[in-house]
């Protein structure tokens, strides 16, 4: 099953998945968002992806706090 941005909390709450599986799926969703941006993307499109990435990175904190902190710091620079 392919998950999307609306499934973030569901993924984090899965009890049958390992932390690695949760982390991988959250980062796959983030990569998918970024891959859909292009040279024709508007400023609002880029801002939407940035906000959604932050949401993913904050959720990732429950799975991998160190990675989450690193990604949040990188996106704010």
NUDOSE-536802 format. One line per field, with one value per residue (C-alpha): residue number from 1; residue in one letter; z, y, x. Coordinates in Angstrom, 2 decimals, m for minus. Layout:
BEGIN
i c(NUM, ...);
aa c(A, ...);
zz c(Z, ...);
yy c(Y, ...);
xx c(X, ...);
//
This chain:
BEGIN
i c(1, 2, 3, 4, 5, 6, 7, 8, 9, 10, 11, 12, 13, 14, 15, 16, 17, 18, 19, 20, 21, 22, 23, 24, 25, 26, 27, 28, 29, 30, 31, 32, 33, 34, 35, 36, 37, 38, 39, 40, 41, 42, 43, 44, 45, 46, 47, 48, 49, 50, 51, 52, 53, 54, 55, 56, 57, 58, 59, 60, 61, 62, 63, 64, 65, 66, 67, 68, 69, 70, 71, 72, 73, 74, 75, 76, 77);
aa c(X, X, X, X, X, X, X, X, X, X, X, X, X, X, X, X, X, X, X, X, X, X, X, X, X, X, X, X, X, X, X, X, X, X, X, X, X, X, X, X, X, X, X, X, X, X, X, X, X, X, X, X, X, X, X, X, X, X, X, X, X, X, X, X, X, X, X, X, X, X, X, X, X, X, X, X, X);
zz c(0.00, m0.86, 1.91, 1.50, 3.54, 5.20, 6.70, 8.75, 12.19, 11.22, 10.17, 13.41, 15.44, 13.68, 16.28, 13.84, 12.01, 13.23, 13.73, 10.57, 8.50, 9.86, 9.19, 5.65, 4.79, 6.19, 4.22, 1.07, 1.38, 1.81, m1.21, m3.27, m2.40, m3.43, m6.64, m7.78, m7.62, m10.83, m12.50, m13.21, m9.53, m7.99, m4.79, m3.04, m4.28, m2.82, 0.45, 0.70, 0.29, 2.87, 5.42, 4.76, 5.11, 8.49, 9.52, 8.48, 10.30, 13.50, 13.34, 12.73, 16.15, 17.75, 15.71, 15.43, 17.46, 16.27, 12.58, 13.14, 14.82, 12.05, 9.31, 11.06, 11.50, 7.86, 6.54, 8.63, 7.20);
yy c(0.00, 3.45, 6.00, 9.75, 12.93, 12.22, 8.99, 10.41, 9.87, 6.44, 5.41, 6.67, 4.77, 1.41, m1.17, m3.90, m1.78, m1.27, 2.22, 1.78, 0.92, 3.95, 6.22, 4.90, 5.39, 8.93, 9.86, 8.23, 10.45, 13.50, 12.53, 12.08, 15.60, 17.06, 15.03, 16.54, 20.05, 21.38, 24.55, 25.46, 25.16, 28.32, 29.88, 28.64, 25.08, 25.22, 26.68, 23.93, 21.23, 22.95, 23.02, 19.39, 18.41, 20.12, 18.21, 14.94, 15.81, 16.67, 13.34, 11.60, 12.85, 10.07, 7.50, 8.94, 12.14, 12.75, 12.54, 14.68, 17.41, 17.38, 17.63, 20.42, 22.39, 21.90, 23.01, 26.21, 27.33);
xx c(0.00, 1.24, 0.90, 0.65, 0.87, m2.50, m1.18, 1.69, 0.18, m1.10, 2.42, 3.97, 1.38, 1.85, 2.81, 3.78, 6.36, 9.90, 11.29, 13.34, 10.24, 8.38, 11.36, 11.78, 8.11, 8.01, 11.12, 9.67, 6.60, 8.86, 10.96, 7.82, 6.69, 10.04, 10.20, 6.93, 8.38, 9.82, 11.01, 7.40, 6.37, 5.02, 6.24, 3.09, 3.80, 7.31, 6.01, 3.37, 6.05, 8.26, 5.41, 4.54, 8.21, 8.33, 5.22, 6.88, 10.12, 8.24, 6.41, 9.72, 10.80, 8.73, 10.66, 14.18, 14.74, 18.31, 17.42, 14.35, 16.37, 18.98, 16.37, 14.46, 17.68, 18.60, 15.22, 15.33, 18.66);
//
